[in-house]
Amino acid sequence: MNIPIIKPNIDRYVDSVKGELVRILKSNMVTNGEKVKALESEICKKFNFANTVALSSCTSGLILGMKELELNSKEIILPSFTFCATAHAASWNNCKLKFVDIEEDTLTIDPEKVKEAITKETKAIIGVHMYGNPCNIKELVKIANDNNLKLIFDAAHAFGSKYEGKYIGGFGDFEVFSCSPTKLFCTIEGGIFTTNNIELSNKMKTSRNYGSPPDYNCETIGLNARMTEINAAIGLEIFKDLDRIIENRNQQAKLYFKELKGIDGIKFQKIRENCSSTYKDFSIFIEEDILGFNRNSLASYLQKKGISTKYYFYPPIHKMQVYKDHNNIKLPITETMSKNVLSLPIYNEFDENVTMTVCEEIKKHINES
Ligand SMILES: Cc1ncc(COP(=O)(O)O)c(C=O)c1O
């Protein structure tokens, strides 16, 4: 048996996209072309975004966005329970990182902890929509407004998630989504930046192109962070399929809930009320004192059965060797969650047999322990 944790399922689009890829290659116009513009415009239309900038990755969007908000060397509040890129992007801007804890049920940044962490030096907050579950946006917007702080959302997981009926995007100073192969909307590699601020959007368009306007008289120190035409063409094809993909992932999550919800010792992430998740990941929380085995033992058991899982996210950022100055801070919920959370296989295509097999093997391990 071989059940991977992730399947990008890009092979589904080979036939529908190959003609376009050949046309792009034959045109010799492989960057700065029409496909990138078309993808930006389609995303704006469907999600009702004011401005969208397609990039080479979510990480480059976070780095450049923070730079354009002039956060260089400033104090910034962020969760530690996230992927390294959230903190790395702030570190590329020499920001002073202030890690705070998350809410135990939603696994998103705790607004109360954000309030406690604010000092005179604080200039920004980063929220992460964990696994696609939106943060407490309303409360974070209020805190940012009351304290005159910039508000950034690392929306890497949340392309297509909804907050109170509205697609994620346009809530903070900016959001950035990831389109890498582990994400449900994949452009092979890529990132989508969105903001209501047209000036910021224009700056990002210059920044993704070395900071160089057409006359080469650079306005800012940018990067090469462009999305190519090939990536955008693949993105356009997959974007047409987004509703079906999100529905499929939600169906898998529903089946996991149904099969595992009665088990004492397994807990789930709570999706915020009036919100929907893309289920970029489906993660369970293992209570060792009840089950008699820990997360790592379950992961090894499943691996032996050919089922891959991931520790998203372990170690938490404040415990990483590269962030050694933060290793001694205490974030109890983050530390508990990252030791006990296990992400299970979930795909854009729904195969009931896969989800059922994973659940059956989890139940077997419980019965044998
Ligand atoms: C929370 C979070 N932020 C940022 C990123 C970086 O995205 P990218 O690989 O597109 O740069 C990821 C990637 O998985 C992520 O999980």
PDBQT file of the ligand as one rigid body, heavy atoms in Angstrom, charges set to zero:
ROOT
HETATM    1  C1  LIG A 401       2.044  29.056   6.392  1.00  0.00    +0.000 C 
HETATM    2  C2  LIG A 401       2.923  29.106   5.181  1.00  0.00    +0.000 A 
HETATM    3  N1  LIG A 401       3.451  30.279   4.810  1.00  0.00    +0.000 NA
HETATM    4  C3  LIG A 401       4.244  30.395   3.728  1.00  0.00    +0.000 A 
HETATM    5  C4  LIG A 401       4.555  29.296   2.961  1.00  0.00    +0.000 A 
HETATM    6  C5  LIG A 401       5.495  29.442   1.802  1.00  0.00    +0.000 C 
HETATM    7  O1  LIG A 401       4.870  29.269   0.588  1.00  0.00    +0.000 OA
HETATM    8  P1  LIG A 401       5.750  29.167  -0.758  1.00  0.00    +0.000 P 
HETATM    9  O2  LIG A 401       6.309  27.783  -0.790  1.00  0.00    +0.000 OA
HETATM   10  O3  LIG A 401       4.765  29.400  -1.862  1.00  0.00    +0.000 OA
HETATM   11  O4  LIG A 401       6.779  30.215  -0.696  1.00  0.00    +0.000 OA
HETATM   12  C6  LIG A 401       4.027  28.046   3.297  1.00  0.00    +0.000 A 
HETATM   13  C7  LIG A 401       4.329  26.867   2.467  1.00  0.00    +0.000 C 
HETATM   14  O5  LIG A 401       3.906  25.775   2.713  1.00  0.00    +0.000 OA
HETATM   15  C8  LIG A 401       3.204  27.933   4.443  1.00  0.00    +0.000 A 
HETATM   16  O6  LIG A 401       2.724  26.756   4.844  1.00  0.00    +0.000 OA
ENDROOT
TORSDOF 0
